[in-house]
Every structure is written in C-alpha cells, then in structure tokens.
Amino acid sequence: MIITPNMSPDMALSEAQSVLKRASLDKNHKMRIFSFSTSEPGSGESSARMVVLRKIIDDSTIRFYTDSRSTKISTLRQNPNCSLLFWDPGKNFQIRLKANALIHHQNGIAQDEWKNVQGDSRKSYTTTLPPGEEINRPEDGHNWDLSSGLQHFTVIDCVPFELRWLQLRKEGHLALRFTRCDTSESWSGGWIVP
Ligand SMILES: Cc1cc2nc3c(=O)[nH]c(=O)nc-3n(C[C@H](O)[C@H](O)[C@H](O)COP(=O)(O)O)c2cc1C
C-alpha cells in the first residue's frame, strides 16, 4: 500500500508523481506498461492499447514512442484528448490520467529520443508496410527498412489535466482526484468516495 488515510492530499499527489517517475526509470517496474486510450471525434469510438512509459517530464507529462503511421496518430491529430491507466498489482492501486497529447514527429525531440532507440528496437518504427495494413501471411509484416531511420518514429507527450488515484484496502478503499487548470505544475484536489 502506498496511500494511507493519514496522508495529506498534497503528499498523496507527490507520491503518485514519484511512483510514475520510478516506473519510467526502472525497466522492470510493473507500471512501465500502461493502457493508453483515444477517442475518434466523429464516431466517438474509443480504442485502448498498451504502451511503454519512457519518461516523465516536469513531474507529470508522460512520454512514450510510436510509429507515425499507426491509427492512434491519425486519431490524436483530430482529437488530442486521451486517457492513461496504470495498475500496480503488488501494491493494489491504479492511477488514471486524463491528458492532452502532443505529437513530436520529425522535430528535435524525436531526433533526440531516437538516439535512445538502438538495435532491434528500431524495428518497431521501421516496418516496410505501415502498422495495421492487411497482409496475406504473417511474414509479410516482418520486413524492415532500417535505413529509413527516424522517418516514422514519433514521440507522444501526454500532458495531464486530471489525476485519480484508487488504493484498494481491506479496511476500506481510498481515492483521490486532482485537477490542473492550466499548464502550470499547480494541482488542486483531495479525497473522493472510492
Ligand atoms: C506490452 C506492450 C507494449 C507496447 N508498447 C507500445 C509502445 O510503446 N508504443 C506503441 O506504439 N505500441 C506499443 N504496443 C503496441 C500497441 O499496443 C498497439 O498494438 C499498436 O501501437 C497499434 O495501435 P493503434 O493501431 O491503436 O495505433 C505495445 C503492445 C504491448 C502488448
């Protein structure tokens, strides 16, 4: 358990931020893989998928990598609203974020992060055919053009405006909600009914 009833909401918020920071720094951390959800503006159809937490910027912006040709990018270009879900099965808590996504493609941030993607990891962003394309045989999806470099490599920064924390406990669950009005790091919030 991480959150306790005698904590102040401010302490709980900073604990949530440190948990995410630790997850971003430790490759074996249980919360390094999280669910990222988007919503189509027209149909309202929503999609969730797992992604890897790469970095936390300014205490709460969540960074991950993707391919510019993936479905999530075309959705985010129309509707940058997204939600992120983290779960720690050992400590029994979830963190939910509502955020706006910033797309970094073929800019300085993408170039800098590309240096951290080495060897076979580059294959995730260099398939000859775009992700999601229909193919006749699985092998047809196993062709890579590593010389294309960072052509499709994309960095997504999720800037959160709401954070919810739910701690499961035998004695009674605990929940908090925080919101941020602007892009400053100033959050407000407190306990809510779990
Ligand atoms: C454990 C795991 C980690 C993943 N990490 C990423 C990731 O960091 N970035 C990414 O774009 N896709 C990642 N994927 C693949 C996505 O879940 C998804 O299948 C892919 O991005 C296509 O999604 P889209 O068509 O909705 O854009 C991961 C999948 C799994 C199972």
The ligand as an SDF file (V2000), in Angstrom:
LIG
                    3D

 31 33  0  0  0  0  0  0  0  0999 V2000
    3.4390   -4.8490  -23.7260 C   0  0  0  0  0  0  0  0  0  0  0  0
    3.1760   -3.9930  -24.9430 C   0  0  0  0  0  0  0  0  0  0  0  0
    3.8540   -2.7890  -25.0880 C   0  0  0  0  0  0  0  0  0  0  0  0
    3.6240   -1.9810  -26.2060 C   0  0  0  0  0  0  0  0  0  0  0  0
    4.2790   -0.7840  -26.3240 N   0  0  0  0  0  0  0  0  0  0  0  0
    3.9810    0.0430  -27.3530 C   0  0  0  0  0  0  0  0  0  0  0  0
    4.5560    1.3460  -27.4200 C   0  0  0  0  0  0  0  0  0  0  0  0
    5.3380    1.7770  -26.5650 O   0  0  0  0  0  0  0  0  0  0  0  0
    4.2120    2.1360  -28.4730 N   0  0  0  0  0  0  0  0  0  0  0  0
    3.3230    1.7070  -29.4390 C   0  0  0  0  0  0  0  0  0  0  0  0
    3.0300    2.4860  -30.3610 O   0  0  0  0  0  0  0  0  0  0  0  0
    2.7590    0.4920  -29.3940 N   0  0  0  0  0  0  0  0  0  0  0  0
    3.0520   -0.3550  -28.3670 C   0  0  0  0  0  0  0  0  0  0  0  0
    2.4670   -1.5810  -28.2860 N   0  0  0  0  0  0  0  0  0  0  0  0
    1.5260   -1.9900  -29.3670 C   0  0  0  0  0  0  0  0  0  0  0  0
    0.1710   -1.2950  -29.1460 C   0  0  0  0  0  0  0  0  0  0  0  0
   -0.4940   -1.8840  -28.0330 O   0  0  0  0  0  0  0  0  0  0  0  0
   -0.7210   -1.3190  -30.4030 C   0  0  0  0  0  0  0  0  0  0  0  0
   -0.9770   -2.6500  -30.7810 O   0  0  0  0  0  0  0  0  0  0  0  0
   -0.0740   -0.5850  -31.5600 C   0  0  0  0  0  0  0  0  0  0  0  0
    0.5610    0.5980  -31.1310 O   0  0  0  0  0  0  0  0  0  0  0  0
   -1.1250   -0.2100  -32.6290 C   0  0  0  0  0  0  0  0  0  0  0  0
   -2.1060    0.5850  -32.0280 O   0  0  0  0  0  0  0  0  0  0  0  0
   -3.0470    1.5750  -32.8510 P   0  0  0  0  0  0  0  0  0  0  0  0
   -3.4280    0.8760  -34.1160 O   0  0  0  0  0  0  0  0  0  0  0  0
   -4.2160    1.8100  -31.9620 O   0  0  0  0  0  0  0  0  0  0  0  0
   -2.2720    2.8270  -33.1280 O   0  0  0  0  0  0  0  0  0  0  0  0
    2.6880   -2.4030  -27.1960 C   0  0  0  0  0  0  0  0  0  0  0  0
    1.9990   -3.6060  -27.0160 C   0  0  0  0  0  0  0  0  0  0  0  0
    2.2430   -4.3860  -25.9120 C   0  0  0  0  0  0  0  0  0  0  0  0
    1.4880   -5.6830  -25.7730 C   0  0  0  0  0  0  0  0  0  0  0  0
  1  2  1  0
  2  3  1  0
  2 30  2  0
  3  4  2  0
  4  5  1  0
  4 28  1  0
  5  6  2  0
  6  7  1  0
  6 13  1  0
  7  8  2  0
  7  9  1  0
  9 10  1  0
 10 11  2  0
 10 12  1  0
 12 13  2  0
 13 14  1  0
 14 15  1  0
 14 28  1  0
 15 16  1  0
 16 17  1  0
 16 18  1  0
 18 19  1  0
 18 20  1  0
 20 21  1  0
 20 22  1  0
 22 23  1  0
 23 24  1  0
 24 25  2  0
 24 26  1  0
 24 27  1  0
 28 29  2  0
 29 30  1  0
 30 31  1  0
M  END
$$$$
